[in-house]
Amino acid sequence: MSLGTVAVTGAAGNIGSVVREALRRDAARLILLDRVPLRPEAENEDVHTVDLRDPVAVEAALAGADSVLHLGGVPDEAPLDELLQANVLGTHNVLESARRTAIKRVVLAGSNRVTGFYPVAHLTGPREPARPDGLYGVSKVAVEALGQLYADKFGLSVICLRIGSFEHAPTEPRHLATWLSPRDAVGYIRAALTAPPSTRFAAAYAVSANTRRFWELPTPAVLDYTPVDDAELHAGNIPGADLPADPAAPQAGAYALPEFTLRHLRP
Ligand SMILES: NC(=O)c1ccc[n+]([C@@H]2O[C@H](COP(=O)([O-])OP(=O)(O)OC[C@H]3O[C@@H](n4cnc5c(N)ncnc54)[C@H](O)[C@@H]3O)[C@@H](O)[C@H]2O)c1
């Protein structure tokens, strides 16, 4: 099924680079945006050097897109001002462009870190209240809320993928629960881009089929993709994989520690 013209923000990043290669085959045209310069790697790719904080430049670059995969932003803990600018304002600019043009579907890069303070023993679903593990998580709560707003108020179709730990292979004990393999990432993203137009808003964890996962997998009614990889197959290569996890510990692991945020706050 052709995906039509798909715009990808943050296309130079870790996930963007992988997804770009996979989507190139299914999309009639790819519009690739990043603040760092990109080079077209195929005839159906257009590239734009754009700062997501600039609404006019974002809208100009997105012209002609049928859907947007919005990956651009700061992907980890940072001073709140940076997160508000890149993640919250950046997402607002993408959603505004969609509202003002013919873009029908926006897929947002949410994060598992919106619920990082739920304990490991709890199977967390996307409808539970947010418990962000840091300022980055707070910015992603706002990203998701913006998506919900634009769906409810302006009828845009928005799917927010709460991405797990995107890695080529899991390397630490937490990844045994949180890993998102590149293959499953592409599967979830393709499903989000092709979900029925009747989907107004959905939030779903994008995580591999890990034996130890603590997030609900999306139902087919929300997102028609069944993940295929399981981090458990890599457990033998991960030091500490055999140690029992504390069931009361936060799902975010070390990200939930005060120090992780304190280094971005005044002493
Ligand atoms: N990698 C993960 O495990 C993971 C987990 C959860 C959520 N996410 C989210 O997925 C998305 C992609 O993650 P990633 O790992 O590829 O991150 P990344 O840092 O590798 O890529 C992000 C890209 O966004 C671009 N960018 C940042 N600020 C920008 C701005 N103001 N204007 C234009 N471009 C800008 C960067 O240049 C970069 O190429 C992010 O939104 C991140 O928060 C990632």
The ligand as an SDF file (V2000), in Angstrom:
LIG
                    3D

 44 48  0  0  0  0  0  0  0  0999 V2000
   15.4030    6.7030   20.9410 N   0  0  0  0  0  0  0  0  0  0  0  0
   14.5390    6.3040   21.8610 C   0  0  0  0  0  0  0  0  0  0  0  0
   14.7280    5.2610   22.5050 O   0  0  0  0  0  0  0  0  0  0  0  0
   13.2900    7.1060   22.1100 C   0  0  0  0  0  0  0  0  0  0  0  0
   12.4240    6.6980   23.1440 C   0  0  0  0  0  0  0  0  0  0  0  0
   11.2530    7.4220   23.3640 C   0  0  0  0  0  0  0  0  0  0  0  0
   10.9590    8.5070   22.5610 C   0  0  0  0  0  0  0  0  0  0  0  0
   11.8320    8.8990   21.5790 N   0  0  0  0  0  0  0  0  0  0  0  0
   11.4960   10.0760   20.7780 C   0  0  0  0  0  0  0  0  0  0  0  0
   11.6360    9.7470   19.4020 O   0  0  0  0  0  0  0  0  0  0  0  0
   12.1150   10.8710   18.6710 C   0  0  0  0  0  0  0  0  0  0  0  0
   13.3750   10.5100   17.8990 C   0  0  0  0  0  0  0  0  0  0  0  0
   14.3350   10.0190   18.8130 O   0  0  0  0  0  0  0  0  0  0  0  0
   15.8340    9.7170   18.3470 P   0  0  0  0  0  0  0  0  0  0  0  0
   16.3820    8.7230   19.2880 O   0  0  0  0  0  0  0  0  0  0  0  0
   15.8870    9.4440   16.8960 O   0  0  0  0  0  0  0  0  0  0  0  0
   16.4980   11.1230   18.6900 O   0  0  0  0  0  0  0  0  0  0  0  0
   17.7070   11.8480   17.9110 P   0  0  0  0  0  0  0  0  0  0  0  0
   18.2370   12.8860   18.8490 O   0  0  0  0  0  0  0  0  0  0  0  0
   18.6600   10.8550   17.3580 O   0  0  0  0  0  0  0  0  0  0  0  0
   16.9360   12.5510   16.7090 O   0  0  0  0  0  0  0  0  0  0  0  0
   16.1670   13.7290   16.8880 C   0  0  0  0  0  0  0  0  0  0  0  0
   16.4080   14.6230   15.6810 C   0  0  0  0  0  0  0  0  0  0  0  0
   15.6670   15.8320   15.8950 O   0  0  0  0  0  0  0  0  0  0  0  0
   16.4530   16.8890   15.4240 C   0  0  0  0  0  0  0  0  0  0  0  0
   16.0490   18.1160   16.1250 N   0  0  0  0  0  0  0  0  0  0  0  0
   16.1360   18.3900   17.4450 C   0  0  0  0  0  0  0  0  0  0  0  0
   15.7040   19.6340   17.7000 N   0  0  0  0  0  0  0  0  0  0  0  0
   15.3230   20.1590   16.5000 C   0  0  0  0  0  0  0  0  0  0  0  0
   14.7860   21.4010   16.1100 C   0  0  0  0  0  0  0  0  0  0  0  0
   14.5670   22.3970   16.9900 N   0  0  0  0  0  0  0  0  0  0  0  0
   14.5190   21.6000   14.8070 N   0  0  0  0  0  0  0  0  0  0  0  0
   14.7430   20.6330   13.8900 C   0  0  0  0  0  0  0  0  0  0  0  0
   15.2470   19.4150   14.2100 N   0  0  0  0  0  0  0  0  0  0  0  0
   15.5310   19.1820   15.5060 C   0  0  0  0  0  0  0  0  0  0  0  0
   17.8840   16.5250   15.7410 C   0  0  0  0  0  0  0  0  0  0  0  0
   18.8110   17.2100   14.8910 O   0  0  0  0  0  0  0  0  0  0  0  0
   17.8720   15.0220   15.5040 C   0  0  0  0  0  0  0  0  0  0  0  0
   18.3140   14.6690   14.1980 O   0  0  0  0  0  0  0  0  0  0  0  0
   12.3280   11.9850   19.6980 C   0  0  0  0  0  0  0  0  0  0  0  0
   11.1780   12.8170   19.6970 O   0  0  0  0  0  0  0  0  0  0  0  0
   12.4270   11.2410   21.0120 C   0  0  0  0  0  0  0  0  0  0  0  0
   12.0310   12.0500   22.1110 O   0  0  0  0  0  0  0  0  0  0  0  0
   12.9850    8.2270   21.3430 C   0  0  0  0  0  0  0  0  0  0  0  0
  1  2  1  0
  2  3  2  0
  2  4  1  0
  4  5  1  0
  4 44  2  0
  5  6  2  0
  6  7  1  0
  7  8  2  0
  8  9  1  0
  8 44  1  0
  9 10  1  0
  9 42  1  0
 10 11  1  0
 11 12  1  0
 11 40  1  0
 12 13  1  0
 13 14  1  0
 14 15  2  0
 14 16  1  0
 14 17  1  0
 17 18  1  0
 18 19  2  0
 18 20  1  0
 18 21  1  0
 21 22  1  0
 22 23  1  0
 23 24  1  0
 23 38  1  0
 24 25  1  0
 25 26  1  0
 25 36  1  0
 26 27  1  0
 26 35  1  0
 27 28  2  0
 28 29  1  0
 29 30  1  0
 29 35  2  0
 30 31  1  0
 30 32  2  0
 32 33  1  0
 33 34  2  0
 34 35  1  0
 36 37  1  0
 36 38  1  0
 38 39  1  0
 40 41  1  0
 40 42  1  0
 42 43  1  0
M  CHG  2   8   1  16  -1
M  END
$$$$
